[in-house]
C-alpha cells in the first residue's frame, strides 16, 4: 500500500515580521555587547587581572535574569521546560574545551561572539581572532574522526540540569544560583577596588535595587513552584489534521484539537500491528519500539530491535528521549495488552516526548496477528493469563528469534490499515555559546 506523507506541526516563518523581530533582537544583542565594552579586548582581558570585572557582571546578570524569567514562566504554565533545548553534557570534552577557550580568552581577549562584536566595529584584533576561530573550526572538522569516540562518549550525561545533579527542587536551585551571582557581583566589586583602585562610592545606587529585585523574583519562583507531571498531562493538547477527499472538488481539510484523555478514548494513538510493522519500512519515519514489560516477559518474546524499558524505569530515559532521537522518530510503546503501555504513554506525553503511540492489543495482539504463519513459534495460548499478562506459554526464552518477531516484508507487503501516525516536529537543537 502507499504510505501517507507525514504532516508536520511546525511554526510558519512566512510572515515577514518574523524576520524583523529576529533583526531587532540581533541588533539589540550586538548593541548591548558593544555598549558594555565587549568589543574591546583590553577590557575583556582585564577581568583576568581583577581590574575590570564588567564582563563577569554583565554575563552573569544576563544568565540569572534569563533563568529567573524562564522558570517563572515554567511555574506559571506559560512555558514547557522539556520543550526547551538543553545542550547535552559531555563532561570530559567540556572540561578540555573550557580550558582551551579560557586560555584563548586570556591571551586573545575575546570569546567567539565578542570577537564578532569587535570585528563589526572595525577592530583588527577582533577580525584576526574571528578568522582564527574559522580556521580552528575547519581544522576540527577535518580531524574530528581521529577523536570522535572520545569527545562524544567520554563523560556523556545527556540532558543534565543542576536540579538533577543536586536532587533539589528547581525553584531552590534558581534561588541558590541567584544568591551565588549576587555574591560574585559583590566580590567582583571588591576585587576592582583592591586591584583596579576603583572608587566604589561612585557606583550607581540603582544596582542595589536591581539586586533586590532579582532576589525577590527568585523567591517568587520558589513560591510559584514547578508543575507536576499530572498538571502537565492535564494541560496537554494534540492537533490532528484530517483530509477528506471529494469527487471532482478540492479536498476538505479539518483541524481538530484534543486533550490527552480524548486521544485515548477516541483511540487516536493506538496503532495496529500492521501499521507498527510497516512503520519500519517507511523512510519518512524512524520507529523506535519501546517494550515496557518486565525483563522476564521481554526475554520470552519481543519484537526484533525493541528496547526494553520497564514502566518504573521510564524516568531514567526521558533525558535521552528528549535530546538524542532525530525529529522524525516515532515511539511505539507496547505491553502485553494495553494497560502498562497506556500508563507509559501518559508519562512520556506529559514529559513532552513527541510522536508516542501505543501498539493496539500489545504483544499478545502482535503474536495473534503474525504468529499464525510462524512455524518456529512453539508457544501455546495461556488460558489463565490475567490483565496485561503474556497470553502465551513459552517453553524457553528465545527473545526475538521467532519469525513473527520480524515478519517478512515481502510476505506482508499487501497489508492494509488505517494510518494513525502523524509526525509532529519536535524542538530541534539550538546553538549555544558565550555573550
N, C-alpha and C positions, 0 to 999 in steps of 0.2 A: 504494500500500500504506500501511498505518498505521505510523507511526514508533513504536518503543518509547520509553517515557519513560525519561530518563536516571536512573541510580542513582548518587546522590552518596555518596561515602565521607566521612563527617563525624563529629565528636566530639559525642556527645549531652550536652546540659546538663540533661537531665530529672532527674538526681539532685539533690535539694535541697541536699546537702552541697557541691555545686559553688558555690552562692551564698554559703554560709557561708565557704568559703575566700576567695572574692572580697571579702567583707565584712571578713574578718580582715586580708587584705593591705592593703585600703584604710585600715583603722583603724591598722595598723602604720605605713603611709606617712605618714598625717596626724600621728600621734603623734610620729614621728621629726622631721618638719618643725618642729612646734611646740617639741619638746624642744631642737632645735638653734637655736632663735631665729629661724626663718624667717618667723614671723608678726609680727615687729617690724620695721617699715620703717626705723627708725633703725639697727638692727643690720645690715640688708641694705645700706643706703646707705653705711654706714661702711667697707665694703670698698673703695669707690672713693676713700676718703681714707686708705687704708692703715692705719687704726687698729684695725680689727676684721676679720680675714680668715676668720672661721668659715664663711661661705657658700662661699668658694672651696674650703676644705679638705674640708667635708662633701660638696659636689657632686663634686669630683674623686675623693674616696675611693669614693663610690658608683659612679662611672663606671669606674674602673680595677678595682675589685673585681668588678663585673659582667662586665667584659671578660675578666679572668683566668678566672673561673668558666665563662664562655661558651665560650671557646676551649679551655679544659681539657676540657670536656665534648665539644667537637667532636673534639679529638685522641684522646680515648678511645673515640670511636664512639658516644657516648650521644646526641648531637645532630647534626643535619644543618644546617650553617650556611646552605645555599642555601634551606632552607625557613623561615628567619627573615626576616621582612620588614625590608628596609633602605630607608629613605626615599630616593627618587631625589634626586640632586644637581642643584639649579638654582642655579648659581653667582652669576649677576648678581642675581637677585631675592633670593637667600640673603644676599648681602652687604648689599643695601639693607635687607632686613628685619632683619638683625642689628644694623645701625646704629640703625634706628628703635627696636627693642626695647632696645638698650643704653642709648640716651638716655632712653627711658622708665623703664628700671630705675634710672638715676641720679637722675632727677627725682622719680619716684613712689616709689621704694624697694621696688618689687615686680616680680616677673615673674608671668605668669598663674597658675601653680599656687600660688605663695606668697601671692598675694592671696586665693585661696580659703581657705588655711590661716588667714590673718589674719581674713577675714570670718567664718569659722566660730567664732572666739573673741570675736566682738562688736566688733572694732575698726572704727571708722567709715572710716578711711583705706583699709583693705583692701576694705570694701564699695564705696566710691566707685571704687577702682581696678578692681575686678571689673566694676562697672557700665560703666565706660569701655571695658573690653575687649569687652563685649557690644555696645555702641554701635559701636565700631570694626569689629567683625566684621560687623555689619549693613550699615554703610556700604560695606565692602569688597565684600560680596555684591551690593549694588545698583549698584556702579560697576565691577565686575570685567570686564565686557565691553569697557570702554574700553582696557584694557591687558593683556587675556588673552594675546595672542600674545607680548608681551614677557616677562612673568614665566613663561610656560610653556616657551618655546623658547629664550630668550636664556641662554646658558651652561648648557644642559641636558646632563648627562653620565650620566643614568640611575642604575643601581645601581653606585655607585662607592665603593670602600673604600681605606684607606690602603696596604694591601699592593699594590694595583693601581697606585696613584699612584707609589709609590717602587720598585715591582718588587722587593719583598723578601718573604721567607717570612713567613707570618702570625705565627709564634712570635717572630721577631725584632722585628716591629712591636709586638707586645704588650710585649716587654721594653723597647723604647725608650720607649713611652708611659708605662710604669710608672716608668722612670728619670726621665723628664721630670716626672711628677707628684710624685715624691719630692723632686726639686729645687725644684719650685714650693712644696711644703709647707715646705721649709726656708727658702726665700726669703720666704714669707708670714710666717713667724715673725720673721725679721729685720726686715721692714717693720713688723710690730706693735711690735717692740722700739724701733725708731727713731722712728716716728710716733705710736704709741699708748702709748709708755713702759711696755710690758708687761714684767713680770719673768719671763723665760723659765725661771728656776730653779724656778719653782713649777708649771711644766707637768708633767703626769703622765708618768712614765717609760715607761708602757705603750705610748705612741705609737711609741717607738723599736722595741719588739718587734713592733708591728704593721707598721711599715715593713719590718723584716727579713723577716717572714712574707710580705708582699706581694711583695718582691723574689724570695724563694725560690720562691713559686708561679709567678711569671713565668718564672723559669729552668726550672721544671718543664714549663711549656707549650712552651718551646723544645725541650726534650729529648724530649717526647712526640711532637712533630711534628704534621703535618696529613695526614689521609687522602688517599691518591692517588685518581685517578679510577678505577683498577682496584679499589681497596678499596671505593669507594662502589658500584661496579657489582655486585661480589660480594655486597654486603650488601643489595641491593635485594630487596624482596618486593612482590608485587602481590596485591590481594584482588579476587576475582571472585565475584559472586553470581549464581547461576543458578536460575531458577524453572521448576519442572516442573508444568504444568497437569494436574490429574487430573479424570477424568469423575465428576461428582456428588460431588466431595470437595474439600477445601481444597488449594490448590497447595502443593507441597513446595519449600521454599527451602533451597538448599545454598550454603554459603560455602566457597571454596577459596583457599588461598594458594599462589602460585607464585613461583619465583625468576625472575630476568630471562631466564636461558637457557631455562627451561621455557616462558616466554611466547613465545619464538621457536620452539622446537622443536614446540610444540603449535599454532603459528601463530595465537595468540590476538590478536596485534597487527597482523595483516595484513588490510586491508580491500579488498574487491573494487572495481573501477572503478565498479560500480553504487552501492555504499554511499558511496564517496567523492564521487560526483556528487550523490546525494540529500542528502548532509550539507549542501550549500549551501542547500537549501530547507527545512531542519529548523530551526524557530525556537528549539528548545531548545539549539542549539549554534552556535558561531561558528567555522567551519572556516578554517584557515589552511594553504594548500598550500605546503610547503617543497620547492623543487626544488633538490636538492644536486648536480646535474650541473654540468659545465663551462659557462662562459658561451656557448661556441660551440654546444653541443648545445641549450642553452636558447633561443638565438636562432633556431635552425632550427625548433623546435616546442616549445610549452609550453602547459599548461592555463591558461585565462584566469585572471588575477589571482594566478597562482602567483608566489612570491617566490624569486628565485634566490640561494641562499647555498651556494656550493660547500663540500664537506666540510671542506676545510682552513681555511675561514673561519668555521666554526660557533662557535668560541670567542668571536669578536668580538660575536656577537649574543646570547649567553647572558644578559648583564645585562638586555637588553630583553625577552627571553622570560620572564624571572623576575618582571618588575615591571609591564610595560605591558598585556599582553592581559587581557581580562576572564576571570572564573573559568570560564566555560563554553566557553573556546577549546579547539579540538581541532586539533592539528598533524598533518597528513598528509604524511609525508615520502616523496619519490619520487626514484628514479634511473632509468636506462634500463631495467635489470632490477630486481634487488633488493640486490645486494652493497653498493653505496655507501650505499643507504638503511638497510640493517641496521647498518652502522657508525655512521651518523648517529643512528639510534635508540638505540644503546648509549651514545653520547656524551651525547645530550640527556637520556636517562633517568638516567644516572649524575650528571648536573649538576642533577638534581631538577626538570627541566621536566616537567610533568604532561600527561596526555592526549596522548601521542605515539603515532601509528600509522604503518604502512608501507603504501604503495599496492602491492597484490599484483601482481607481474609488472611493476611500474614503468610508465613511459611507453609502452614497447613494447606492453604488455598493454592500456593505455588506448586506443592507436591501433587495435589489433586489435579491441577491443570496440566502439568508437564510429565507427571510420573507414570501415566498410563502407557506411554511409549518407551519407558525407561526399562530396558532389560537387565540393567545392573542393579536396580533398586530391589533390595531384599526385605524392605520394611513391610510390616503388617499394620493395618488400622488398629488403633488403641481405643477400645470401646469405653474405657474408664477415664479417658482424658477429661480433665476439668477445664474451667475457663482459662484461656490463653496458655494452655499446656500443649506440648507437642502431641499431635493426634496420631502419631505412628510409633511403632515399636521397632527399634533398630538393634539387631544382634551385636553389631560392632560400631565403633565411632570412626567413620571414614570421611567425615567432613564434607569436602566439595568434590570428591572423586566420582560421584554418581553422574550419569549422563544428564539427568534432569537438572543438575546444578548449573550446567552451562549448555542449554539446548542448542541444537544445530540450527544456525540462522537460515540455511537453505531449506531445511525441512519445514520451518515455521515462517517462511517468507510471506505467506499469504494471510497471516493473522490480521484480523480486523479488530478495532477497538475505538471507543470514544475517547479522544485525547483530552486529558485533564491538565497536563503540564503546560504552564505558561511561564516562560522565564521572566523574572524580574531582575533588572540591572541593579547589582549591589554597589555599595560605596567603593570606589576604586582608590588605588594608592595615591597619596598626595606627597608632594615634596616637603622636605624639612630643611633646616639649616639655621644659622645664626642671623642676627639682625645686622 
